[in-house]
Every structure is written in structure tokens, then in C-alpha cells.
């Protein structure tokens, strides 16, 4: 099969039952996307398929053959990290870091989807991504930082 991942067409041989997560990690050596629960409950495997958030552990790779897949490795522009990646570092929005790629992919999509950016909305729209270290206040701060830097909001934008 052929997958377009982070803008590059990749050929790989997989059985029809292989998940997108396993294809990315085990066949294409893109290990930024993490395998957490492997049941769709934690969000560690969040990637984008056609710019929409999906759980790679629940998505069959074969269903993505004609679609654009973006992983955490494809988020940066060259050597320049995405603003959300930089905000996660500056806000110390991780501890062990295991959930961080899924959190970042979900946060960027959450903002692109145009949802409100107050803390309650961030909690709601990011609720599919679990952080076992409980870095949630810092994750929300990173999201607010990106909004404020982009001039698109944050909790005080309506004032």
C-alpha cells in the first residue's frame, strides 16, 4: 500500500488488519506517535488524517491509503518547531512526555477547529487526551499562550 505521511509518499507492505499506529511506528519508524492504551481511550496516538484528529490505534492503515496523514514529526516547519511545540516547552506542559505528541496534535487541531479557548472549552475539547502526570494546568497554559501569540483569543480575548 501507499501512504502519504507528512507530505511524503511511502510504500509499505502490511496486512489489512494493521492499525495506522503500528504502520507508523513499526513499518515507517515514525515513533513520535505513542501507543498508550491501544484501545482508543487515552489519546496518546492522536494524529491527523486529512487534517482531522484520529486515534491511530483504532484506525486501519489501509483506510488511509488515499488520505494525508500528519504525525508529530510533520508538525514543525523544517527545523523550526510549531508554535504549540514551543509553547509546551515554555509552559512546562509535560512531565514524562509520553502523552505530549498526542496532546500537541490534538491542541493544534482544537484551535484550527475554531472552538472557544477559555479553560472550560479547552478541558472539554481536549478531554480525549489523558495525561497520567496531571500536567493539565500547564497544557491549558500552553494552548492559551499560542492563542495569545497568534492574537486569536485566550480567555481575555472577548474583553
VEXFI-533086 format. One record per residue: residue number from 1; residue in one letter; x, y negated, z of N, C-alpha, C, O in turn. Coordinates in pm, whole numbers. Each point is the difference from the previous one (the first is absolute). Last residue first. Layout:
R   seq   type      nxx      nyy      nzz     caxx     cayy     cazz      cxx      cyy      czz      oxx      oyy      ozz
R   NUM      A        X        Y        Z        X        Y        Z        X        Y        Z        X        Y        Z
...
This chain:
R   seq   type      nxx      nyy      nzz     caxx     cayy     cazz      cxx      cyy      czz      oxx      oyy      ozz
R   159      X    -1276    -4052     2613       -4     -122       81       37     -122      -80        2     -111       53
R   158      X       11      578     -206     -130      -65      -17       -8     -133       77      -91      -80      -25
R   157      X      479      370       49      -15      -56     -135     -130      -76      -17       -5      -96      -76
R   156      X      218      355      460      -30     -143        9      -29      -63     -135      -13     -122       -7
R   155      X      129      594       72     -115      -29       83      -38     -147        3     -116      -33       24
R   154      X      348      206     -457       37       26      137     -117      -45       83      -94      -56      -55
R   153      X      234      -75     -472      -85       22      116       74       31      124      101      -63       34
R   152      X       76      -29     -481     -131       61      -28      -80       27      126     -103       67       -6
R   151      X      575     -232      -98     -101     -104        5     -140       52      -27      -87      -74      -45
R   150      X      527      304       89      -59      -10     -133     -105     -112       -4      -48      -35     -108
R   149      X      264      135      515      106      -37      -94      -54      -19     -141       50      -83      -76
R   148      X     -346      238      413       40     -139       26      106      -46      -98       -6     -113      -49
R   147      X     -129      564       32     -111      -88      -38       40     -146       14      -23      -81      -89
R   146      X      324      404      243       -5        1     -147     -111      -92      -49       19      -73      -97
R   145      X       12      135      560      116      -74      -50       -3       -8     -152       24     -107      -57
R   144      X     -345      375      276      -31     -143       12      115      -84      -54      -24     -102      -64
R   143      X       98      561       86     -102      -29     -102      -37     -147        3      -11      -63     -105
R   142      X      301      215      438       66        4     -131      -97      -34     -112       33      -74      -93
R   141      X     -202      118      531       80     -123      -13       71       -5     -135       10     -107      -60
R   140      X     -247      498      173      -92     -110      -29       76     -130      -18      -34      -80      -88
R   139      X      286      441      223      -47       25     -136      -96     -111      -41        9      -53     -111
R   138      X      138       56      552      105      -47      -89      -36       22     -146       37      -80      -85
R   137      X     -330      241      423        7     -147        7      105      -57      -97      -21     -105      -61
R   136      X      -17      590       87     -110      -72      -66        7     -152       13      -23      -68     -100
R   135      X      301      486      230       56     -130      -40     -105      -90      -64       34      -92      -73
R   134      X      -14      578      282      -88     -111       40       60     -137      -28       -6      -88       86
R   133      X      153      562     -184       77      -82       93      -78     -122       49       47      -72       87
R   132      X     -214      377     -419       10       74      126       78      -78      106      -13       28      119
R   131      X     -293     -181     -543      138      -17       48        7       66      137      -60      -46       97
R   130      X     -289       73     -560       28       17      142      148      -20       28       86       48      -73
R   129      X     -481     -179     -314      144       19       20       30        1      149      -16     -101       68
R   128      X     -418       15     -251       37      130      -53      148       31       14       45      109      -36
R   127      X     -253     -534      158      -30      106       97       34      140      -52        8       93       80
R   126      X       13     -567     -266      123       78       17      -24      122       88       95       70       35
R   125      X     -441     -385     -123       46       41     -133      130       78        4       37       64      -99
R   124      X     -233     -235      512      -98       81      -73       59       56     -129       -8      120      -24
R   123      X      268     -424      284      -21      127       73      -90       93      -80       29      119      -15
R   122      X       21     -552     -151      124       77      -19      -13      135       70       34      103      -58
R   121      X     -380     -406      127       -4       55     -137      125       83      -27       -8      106      -62
R   120      X      -13     -331      473     -105      102       -5       -6       65     -138      -14      122      -11
R   119      X      313     -489       80       44      124       66     -105      110       -7       35      117      -18
R   118      X      -45     -472     -374        3      -15      145       33      136       62       -6      102      -68
R   117      X      -48     -216     -415      129       32       63        6      -32      149      108      -19       55
R   116      X     -479      177     -491       37     -103       98      126       43       74       31      118       10
R   115      X      -71       86     -495      -74        7      126       38     -117       90      107      -59      -17
R   114      X       46      203     -453      -68     -124       34      -82        2      128      -93      -78       14
R   113      X      405      393     -271     -144       27       -9      -83     -121       43     -122       -3      -21
R   112      X      596        7       61      -37      -11     -141     -149       22      -21      -59      -53      -94
R   111      X      242      119      526        0     -142      -36      -43      -21     -145      -74      -93      -31
R   110      X      116      537      180     -103      -67       78       -9     -148      -36     -110      -52      -18
R   109      X      465      309     -157     -127       24      -70     -115      -70       71      -87      -58      -66
R   108      X      504       41      274        7      -76     -126     -130       17      -77      -53      -97      -55
R   107      X       95      351      447      -11     -143       31        3      -84     -127      -78      -94      -14
R   106      X      148      565      -14     -138      -31       32      -19     -149       24     -100      -58      -43
R   105      X      534      218      -28      -78       18     -123     -146      -36       24      -64      -62      -86
R   104      X      345       57      462       32     -108      -93      -81       12     -128      -56      -99      -47
R   103      X       16      444      366      -54     -124       54       23     -115      -99      -92      -78      -26
R   102      X      288      491      -73     -145        4      -20      -67     -126       51      -93      -50      -63
R   101      X      559       96      140      -29      -10     -144     -150        0      -30      -47      -79      -82
R   100      X      182      129      548       22     -131      -61      -25       -4     -150      -67      -94      -45
R    99      X       58      461      396     -123      -43      -65       19     -125      -85      -90      -38      -75
R    98      X      462      219      317      -57      107      -81     -125      -44      -75      -17       35     -117
R    97      X      311     -281      445        5      -27     -143      -68      103      -88       -8      -17     -121
R    96      X       84      -84      624       69      116      -59       10      -16     -152       91       57      -61
R    95      X     -266     -439      240       90       51      102       74      119      -59      118      -10      -34
R    94      X     -381     -466     -164       21      145       -3       86       37      119       73      -83       54
R    93      X     -165     -373     -205     -128       69      -11       14      151      -17      -79       64      -69
R    92      X      350     -515      141       28      125       71     -125       88        4      -41       50      105
R    91      X      108     -477     -342      -96       12      110       22      126       84      -78       28       91
R    90      X      350     -123     -476        9     -119       85      -96        6      120       28      -59      104
R    89      X      -30      416     -425      130       -8       67        1     -118       96       38       15      116
R    88      X     -415       38     -381        6      111       94      133       -1       75        4       31      119
R    87      X      -61     -341     -467      -78      -37      118        1      112      104        6      -27      120
R    86      X      198      104     -539       78      -97       79      -73      -38      128       62      -13      105
R    85      X     -288      287     -409      113       74       56       83      -92       88       41       39      109
R    84      X     -387     -235     -348      -53       80      112      112       82       63        3       15      122
R    83      X       97     -276     -511      -21      -81      121      -55       79      119       33      -31      114
R    82      X      267      290     -465     -132      -61       -7      -19      -85      126       54       36      105
R    81      X      449       47     -263     -113       69       61     -130      -78      -22        1     -122      -16
R    80      X      440      134     -303      -74      -90       87     -120       71       61      -90       41      -74
R    79      X      397      132     -264       59        8      133      -72      -87      102       35        0      118
R    78      X     -320      122     -523      145       19       -6       55       20      139      -45       88       74
R    77      X     -396     -189       -5       38      -50     -132      152        7       -9       70      -90       49
R    76      X     -420      409      263       96     -111       -8       20      -42     -145      -25       77      -93
R    75      X     -249      302      193      -62     -124       46       92     -121      -14      -46     -110      -31
R    74      X      109      606      -54      -28      -88     -113      -57     -135       38      -36      -78      -88
R    73      X      140      434      401      124      -25      -73      -21      -98     -115       95      -66      -44
R    72      X     -463      229      301       76     -101       73      130      -35      -72       47     -113        8
R    71      X     -405      299     -334       41       45      134       75     -114       67       24     -104      -61
R    70      X     -392      189     -375       99      -87       63       25       53      141      -93       23       77
R    69      X     -134      139     -589       23       28      142      106      -96       51      104      -19      -64
R    68      X     -471       67     -374      121      -64       52        9       21      150      -89      -40       75
R    67      X     -157      375     -459      -18     -115       87      135      -54       48      101       70       -6
R    66      X     -235      344     -243      -11     -116      -89      -12     -130       78      -45     -101      -54
R    65      X      105      525      290       85        7     -119       -9     -123      -90      102      -38      -57
R    64      X     -309      195      496       65     -130      -16       79      -11     -129       73      -97      -22
R    63      X     -299      493      199     -104     -100      -24       57     -139      -26      -74      -91      -37
R    62      X      352      467      155      -50       14     -137     -108     -104      -33      -18      -36     -116
R    61      X      201       87      560       90      -69      -93      -56        0     -141       11     -100      -71
R    60      X     -329      115      504       75       94      -83       83      -78     -101      -49      -93      -63
R    59      X     -114      -69      560      -15      -25     -144       82      103      -76      119       16       26
R    58      X     -129      -80      457     -131       50      -41      -24      -13     -150     -107       36      -49
R    57      X      507     -194      268      -12      140       45     -132       62      -44      -10      123       -7
R    56      X      117     -586      -72       68       90      -92      -11      145       42        9       90      -85
R    55      X     -335     -516      150       78       87       89       61      108      -89      -70       85      -53
R    54      X      -63     -598     -108      -42      139        8       88       72      101      112      -42       28
R    53      X     -249     -493     -238       57       85      104      -55      141       -9     -121       20      -13
R    52      X      175     -344     -419      -94       28      108       65       94      100       74       91      -38
R    51      X      115     -239     -392       -7     -112       95     -104       16      110      -35      -96       68
R    50      X      150      450     -383      -68     -110      -71      -33     -114       95     -109      -56       -4
R    49      X      272      377      293      -26       58     -132      -88     -102      -71     -111      -30       43
R    48      X      457       26      416     -102      -58      -87       -9       82     -127      101       41      -57
R    47      X       25      115      585       62      -53     -122     -112      -67      -80     -116        2       41
R    46      X      198      246      482      -70      -95      -86       89      -48     -114      110      -50       22
R    45      X      -47      375      368       27       32     -141      -67      -98      -97      -12       31     -119
R    44      X      -42      -43      602      145      -10      -24       34       20     -148      104      -47      -46
R    43      X     -552       71      282       37     -108      -90      149      -12      -30       39      -89      -76
R    42      X     -354      404      356       94      -94       62       43     -116      -90       41     -104       51
R    41      X     -349      497     -148      -47      -70      120       92     -110       49      -43      -84       78
R    40      X       59      443     -449      -67     -124      -34      -46      -82      119      -85      -88      -15
R    39      X      354      507       -7     -145       23        2      -79     -128      -30     -123        1        9
R    38      X      610       68       79      -30       81     -118     -149       38       -6      -37      100      -60
R    37      X      318     -385      378      -92      106       43      -30      100     -112      -41      112       27
R    36      X      410     -417     -124      -33       -6      141      -84      119       40       52      103       43
R    35      X      303     -266     -442     -100      103       28      -23       -1      150       84       45       77
R    34      X      104     -466     -411       18      100      106     -116       98        8     -114      -32      -32
R    33      X      400     -305     -334     -136       37       39        9      117       96       61      102      -31
R    32      X      339     -234     -151      -52     -111       81     -140       26       48      -35      -37      112
R    31      X      326      313     -412      -32       42      137      -47     -114       90      -19       20      120
R    30      X      105      163     -636      -44     -130       52      -53       25      141     -119       25       20
R    29      X      282      311     -358       93      -52      101      -32     -143       43       91      -76       33
R    28      X     -328      404     -336       57     -124      -54       97      -68       96       54     -106      -32
R    27      X     -279      525      137       37       16     -142       70     -124      -56       85       12      -87
R    26      X     -243       19      549       76      122      -26       48       13     -145      102       64      -25
R    25      X     -362     -454      190      109       29       93       90      114      -48      122      -12       -1
R    24      X     -509     -118     -260       88     -115       21      122       37       83      113      -31      -39
R    23      X     -446      358      -23       65      -29     -128       99     -115       16      111        6      -51
R    22      X     -382      103      419      106       99      -21       72      -22     -132      121       22       -8
R    21      X     -487     -307      100      104      -17      102      115       98      -22      116      -40        1
R    20      X     -505       80     -262       83     -112      -45      115      -22       98      112      -30      -41
R    19      X     -303      523       25      -47     -134       35       94     -105      -57      116       26      -29
R    18      X     -222      478     -167      100      -80       70      -55     -141       25      -53      -65      -90
R    17      X     -156      447     -162      -40      -23      139       98      -88       79      -22      -23      119
R    16      X       83      176     -587     -116      -90       11      -40      -34      143      -65     -102       23
R    15      X      579      215     -139     -124       76       -4     -117      -98       17       18     -106       60
R    14      X      447      -65     -275      -63       32      127     -124       85      -24      -59       -4     -108
R    13      X      508     -270     -136      -76      124      -11      -54       34      139       77       26       93
R    12      X       78     -513     -352       23      100      103      -92      119      -23     -105      -11      -63
R    11      X      291     -522     -125      -49      133      -38       29       96      115      108       -3       59
R    10      X     -176     -566     -101       77      114       52      -68      130      -43     -122       11        6
R     9      X      142     -587      -94      -65      125      -39       90      116       41      117        5      -39
R     8      X     -151     -507      268       84       92      -76      -77      128      -30      -59       61       90
R     7      X      -99     -435      188       29      -52     -133       83       90      -88       31      -37     -113
R     6      X     -182      160      556       77     -124       14       47      -52     -135      111      -51      -12
R     5      X     -302      487      -78       22      -35      140       92     -121        7      111        3      -53
R     4      X     -418      334     -288       63     -131       -1        8      -47      144     -101      -32       62
R     3      X       79      550     -283      -52      -99       95       76     -131      -20      121       -1      -17
R     2      X     -227      513     -239       71     -128       -3      -68      -96       97     -122      -19       -6
R     1      X      178      598      -59      -83     -118        0       87     -124        0      121        6       25
